[in-house]
Amino acid sequence: MVTPEADPELAVHGLVLLGTDTGTDSVYAVHMPTFTAPHDFQAVLRVTLDTDTYRTARKRYGTSALFTVSPRTLLLKDLEPGASFPAGLYFGRFGREGELLGEVRVEIEERPYVGHPTEPTIEPPPLRYVLFGREQLYLAHVVTRPPDFDQVLTAQLAGEWLTLAGEQSASTVAIPGRPDDLTSRLHPGEQVTVEGTELQVLAEVYLETADLAGEA
């Protein structure tokens, strides 16, 4: 039996859950990265869950509440469409203050985005986010180099609705005039222009600095 100690690529990969599976909305799982292998990657997954526990809790606590899942050991290469895995479902951050709600099986429907922290080629690097979602939009900060921060926000577009579908169900956007640092991050209530479209930031679902403070 392979254990995380025997294979350094095997590890528990924490995920932030977003959205619902009602109407045209989807459930998304966003990997919580660090700069230490095998956690040194970012991924946005569109997933389904095998129980109603998350749907019920999300309806109770709202769009911006933090839910996380803590899968058993996984490899990044296993996070492909069609794969599934068991995980503990938490209200809040698992391993800290989170409340265990039960066990779920997560099945991956689509992997809209995957990336690895890289040394910026522009000094200072621009503030960038992955924009994804269907009925509800979300922003996940693109991690570059330590020290950095992990942030997930809910958002909406002012005016004409942006449709993201198929292979373009996620896109990387730069925030004009903003350096890539914690102070300059997006905040709830802001309205910024992204690629000619007004984007309204609604709520901050998740913010983490301690996991990304170390050296790569």
Secondary structure, DSSP 8 states (H G I E B T S, - for coil): ---TTT-TT-B---EEEEE-SSTT--EEEEE---SSTTS--EEEEEEEESSSHHHHHHHHH-TT--EEEEESSB-GGG-STT-EEEEEEEEB-TTTT-EEEEEEEEEEEEEEEEE-----SSSS-EEEEEEEESSSEEEEE---SSS--EEEEEEEESSS-----GGGSEEEEEEEEEESSSTTS--TT-EEEETTEEEEEEEEEEEE-GGGSS--
